[in-house]
Amino acid sequence: MHSDLQKLAKQKNTSVRVILQKIAKDILTNQKDQHKTN
């Protein structure tokens, strides 16, 4: 039971990390695009 909760927590943590990485990449690409247009 406890190990299952730990697995879920790890899965959630990894998914959050992936989402944050995607957001960071989107922000970086948006900044680059803005520089191109400006």
C-alpha positions in Angstrom: 0.0 0.0 0.0 2.7 2.5 1.0 4.9 1.6 -1.9 2.0 2.2 -4.3 1.6 5.7 -2.9 5.3 6.3 -3.3 5.1 5.1 -6.9 2.1 7.5 -7.6 4.0 10.4 -6.0 7.1 9.7 -8.2 4.9 9.5 -11.3 3.2 12.8 -10.4 6.6 14.4 -9.7 8.0 13.3 -13.1 4.8 14.5 -14.9 5.1 17.9 -13.2 8.7 18.1 -14.2 7.9 17.3 -17.8 5.1 19.9 -17.8 7.4 22.5 -16.3 10.2 21.7 -18.9 7.6 22.0 -21.7 6.4 25.4 -20.3 10.1 26.6 -20.0 10.8 25.6 -23.6 7.6 27.3 -24.8 8.6 30.5 -23.0 12.1 30.3 -24.5 10.8 29.8 -28.0 8.3 32.6 -27.5 11.1 35.0 -26.4 13.1 34.0 -29.5 10.1 34.6 -31.7 9.5 38.0 -30.1 13.1 39.0 -30.7 12.8 37.9 -34.4 9.7 40.0 -34.9 11.2 43.0 -33.0 
